[in-house]
Amino acid sequence: MSNDSSAKRLRRFRTGGAALFLGSVPVIWLVGPAAAYTLGVIGVAAYLYARDRVTREQYRTLRSQNEAALDARRIIDHGAFPLPRAGGWAASSDLLALLGELTLARRPAHIVELGSGLSTVFLAELLRRHGHGRITSIDHDAQYAEQTRERLRARGLDDLVTVVCAPIREQEIEGARYPWYDCEQLEDVDCIDLLLVDGPIGSSARSCRYPALPVFKGRLSADAVIVVDDADRDDERAMVAAWSADYGMDLEWHALDGGAAVLTLRR
Ligand SMILES: C[S@@+](CC[C@H](N)C(=O)[O-])C[C@H]1O[C@@H](n2cnc3c(N)ncnc32)[C@H](O)[C@@H]1O
């Protein structure tokens, strides 16, 4: 939506609000005070809802323009493909910044992530330009896994990343049954220095991200760090608290978009 059309919408809401107010006198006279009160409440609720939608659309436009400006700069300055857009299904920009900071500070030799996409491309670019090491990116969906491979190939980053497609399968993990990435596809994944937990899809089942630590705990290096996206959700909060208690891990909360938690093994 352009700024012009959002300005027009705002003008329409204001005109509508004024008309509603002026029209209320004959309405009270026609339908009586109780019905007019009900209509008034409905009108105000509708107005607030519509105003909220405009604000959200304006926010989206602003964000998208901001990212497009960064893309344009990147193309001019580096002759490089822009990164896939942040937010929504993809990692938010503030999560990327946190991952970037941790990667530069800790120099992980092996990054493993659950849920491929923007984060994969971002981390691979970072490793190529400023670091060393490799990435294993795990995706349950063959199409998304291929899309990530394609994005990596387009940027010449495919030698740094192995994208593993491990479909979700109901399996027994530490005595309980969970739908999680098919563990048989993950047998070779070890020596993990940074683990990003951003999959499977949060809404797919209760505690659907919980198996990550039971499965990978024995494959973490001594100073490994675990980053959990969407940590503000009830499920993830409970999961992270349980991991911290059950596996003796220090826990840090980060007030990012959707929340993030960072766990490290207690020494
Ligand atoms: C939260 S996403 C992972 C995002 C990834 N870390 C990134 O930064 O782009 C979890 C999974 O959702 C799936 N996914 C990604 N984009 C999607 C979309 N637009 N609609 C449905 N599923 C999507 C992929 O299979 C991905 O592994």
The ligand as an ORCA input file, in Angstrom:
! r2SCAN-3c Opt
* xyz 0 1
  C      10.409    -20.834     11.188
  S      10.761    -21.534      9.641
  C      12.516    -21.475      9.575
  C      12.986    -20.136      9.140
  C      14.473    -20.031      8.846
  N      15.308    -20.232     10.014
  C      14.730    -18.657      8.232
  O      15.417    -17.823      8.834
  O      14.182    -18.431      7.145
  C      10.470    -23.270      9.952
  C      10.113    -24.050      8.707
  O       8.985    -23.466      8.099
  C       8.966    -23.804      6.723
  N       8.648    -22.542      6.006
  C       9.466    -21.553      5.681
  N       8.795    -20.549      5.068
  C       7.505    -20.957      5.007
  C       6.312    -20.392      4.484
  N       6.317    -19.196      3.899
  N       5.165    -21.109      4.600
  C       5.149    -22.330      5.187
  N       6.253    -22.928      5.710
  C       7.410    -22.240      5.604
  C      10.327    -24.374      6.344
  O      10.185    -25.756      6.120
  C      11.148    -24.097      7.604
  O      12.052    -25.124      7.856
*
